[in-house]
C-alpha cells in the first residue's frame, strides 16, 4: 500500500505523456503475475507484479488513478480520450 513508480515495459496508449518518474497510489494486498504479453507496466514491492495491462480496447491498472494526483488525472484523461 502506498505510492510507487511504474516500470514501463512497452508503448501504451493509456500511459501516453507519463513516464517512470510519475508516482501512483497502490492500495491492494494482492498482485497479478507480470508474465503476460498484455503487461505494459510493472511495479516492484517485494516482488515484480503487473501494474498496467492493455489489450486492444481493454485497459486495467493495479493502482488507483483517481487517488494518484496529476499523474492519475493524466491517465484518466488518456482513458476518456480513447473511449470517445
Beta strands, then each sheet from edge to edge (+ up, - down):
strand 1: 2-5
strand 2: 7-8
strand 3: 23-26
strand 4: 39-44
strand 5: 48-55
strand 6: 58-61
sheet 1: 1+ 3-
sheet 2: 2+ 4- 5+ 6-
end
